[in-house]
């Protein structure tokens, strides 16, 4: 979600990314070898690397089985399949069920773009225990992410400063400084990862997934995509419709929108989530500590952010909680209803001059560990987004759009509008206005939309179904809160998704779970 560089559909696992790390590297060798013939060397997973977020090695699975990791070699440039290679880091949990009931591998992408699947899958592995009865659970660090030759931009000290900047400029001088900071960040990406950034587009990752399917020994790609993972899945289905097996999209990106429309949609989505939070807080039996009515809650938050613009408060020492960091932290807390209590506590403390909780939430969004080390989630997020998205915006254009964004969200509008500048000076041209996900001939794809989703608004689910084409997308609605639906624990959603992935039972189109 919103960060000073790029507002894209992030996954709820942004918090799990704090416990992550990275695995692979770009090879310089050129080998005339068919990449589909390679054998993977699976070994117990090491602790996540710094670029994946750090932390301990994944805990053993129930029953004592271990998570296994391997590196798949893929062409760095799919236009030159016999040229240099890039290592794609994989993780798997082998099926817990009988071998004769095994369907194949179920490949996960948890979103971002920029999220490490190698660290996220173990963090949420228990949620998918039922799916593991018939699948090997598999995920990966997409190219440019974590161990898959993760994009490197600025160092930790520079990133601390970057995420403290005023990303909501009020004057021409502040705008000039913001543009300069973004240019400096983008130049660092080109300097440190110039070989990789031309080859991290979603189409490249989709081709990697089809290679993965073949190397894993599957005739069809069985897939679970969340948030940006739905866009990746849609692009895969477009490129390889006949290779789609059983697939589910959850927390669905609207594939018909360009980057400006996507940012505006997120402004509306996060405003809706904030409205729902305010209503929930004030409807409790006890008094809501941040306001008596929903309007007072939102007004008080707006005043806090305005005050922080001119006078930051202590955050996580030695850093202060700025307007930008507070906005980012509030957005992070809206990804799940489970985080709302932390938002309430963080706001109460901020009103008393202590910004620690809101800053911790912001750090989580940005991939910063307690020790001050950053994963490469934001560098990868910008790199993939700018490789995908053709539009490039100017400060003058953004300023002309501020009224529209403010109407969509008084709280998040400015922040998301100015975030459109992130690709303006990017070294690689963007591919298209929006992804092509039309997939005639594909097997059915279950598309799950959440009516209260802040990061990927509900309307995107229908747009995805329509764009996939007749007879492909099957929409399921969850009337709930938070980003995504399956991990909400709702029994109806889980029953429908499990029923399709495990048994091939396609739910009735436009079914509703409450």
Secondary structure, 3 states (H helix, E strand, C coil): CCCCCCCCCCCCCHHHHCCCCCCCCEEEEECCCCHHHCCCCCEECCCCCHHHCCCCCCCCCCCCCCCEEEEEEEECCCCCCCCEEEEEEEEEECCCCCHHHCCEEEEEECCCCCCCHHHHHHHCHHHHCCHHHCEEEEEECCCCCCCCCCCCCCCHHHHHHHHHCCCCCCCHHHHHHHHHHHHHHHHHHHHHHCCCHHHCCHHHHHHHHHHHHHHCCCCCEEEEEECHHHHHHHHHHHHCHHHEEEEEEECCCCCCCCHHHHHHHHHHHHHHHHHHHHHHHHCCCCCCCCCCCHHHHHHHHHHHHHHHHHCCEECCCCCEECHHHHHHHHHHHCCCHHHHHHHHHHHHHHHCCECHHHHHHHHHHHCECCCCCECCHHHHHHHHHHHHECCCCCHHHHHHHHHHHHHHCCCCHHHHHHHHHHHCCCCCCCCECCCCCCCCCCCCEEEEEEEECCCCCCHHHHHHHHHHCCCCEEEEEEEEECCCCHHHCCHHHHHHHHHHHHHCCCCCCCEEEC
